[in-house]
C-alpha cells in the first residue's frame, strides 16, 4: 500500500484522527499497535481494529481491480 492508497482508504472508511495517524505508524513504520496507540493517544484495540479494516479494504480493492489495472 502506498500513501495515496492509504489516504483513499482512510476517506472511504471515514476514519478520524488520531486513529489514522496510529494506523499509518503501524503500516508504514512497522510500529506495534500499543506503541502507536500510546504515541497518538488512542487505545491499542482501536488501532488493531482499524489496521485490520484498512488492510482488508486494500486487499479487496486490489483483488477487484487486479486484471483491469494491468
C-alpha positions in Angstrom: 0.0 0.0 0.0 1.3 3.4 -0.9 0.5 6.7 0.7 -2.2 7.7 -1.9 -3.9 4.4 -1.4 -3.8 4.8 2.4 -5.3 8.3 2.2 -8.1 7.0 -0.1 -8.9 4.1 2.2 -9.0 6.4 5.2 -11.6 8.5 3.4 -13.6 5.5 2.3 -13.6 4.2 5.8 -14.4 7.6 7.2 -11.6 7.2 9.7 -10.8 10.0 12.0 -7.7 11.2 13.8 -5.9 10.1 15.9 -6.6 6.6 14.7 -5.4 7.5 11.1 -2.0 8.5 12.4 -1.7 5.4 14.5 -2.6 3.1 11.6 -0.1 5.0 9.5 2.6 4.2 12.1 1.7 0.6 12.1 1.5 0.1 8.3 4.4 2.3 7.2 6.8 2.3 10.2 6.0 -1.2 11.4 5.2 0.2 14.9 3.4 -2.1 17.4 -0.2 -1.4 17.9 0.3 -0.5 21.6 3.2 1.8 20.8 1.3 3.6 18.0 -1.7 4.0 20.3 0.4 5.4 23.0 2.1 7.8 20.6 -1.2 9.3 19.3 -3.5 8.9 22.3 -5.9 6.2 21.5 -6.5 2.6 22.5 -4.5 -0.3 21.2 -7.8 -2.0 20.4 -8.9 0.9 18.2 -5.6 0.7 16.3 -5.8 -3.1 15.9 -9.4 -2.9 14.6 -8.7 0.0 12.2 -5.5 -1.6 10.9 -7.4 -4.7 10.1 -10.1 -2.7 8.3 -7.5 -0.7 6.3 -5.6 -3.9 5.2 -8.8 -5.8 4.4 -10.2 -3.0 2.2 -6.8 -2.6 0.5 -6.8 -6.3 -0.3 -10.4 -6.2 -1.6 -9.7 -3.2 -3.8 -6.5 -4.9 -5.2 -8.4 -8.1 -5.9 -11.3 -6.3 -7.6 -9.1 -4.3 -9.9 -6.2 -6.8 -10.4 -7.0 -7.5 -14.0 -8.2 -4.1 -15.0 -5.2 -2.2 -13.7 -2.6 -4.2 -15.6 
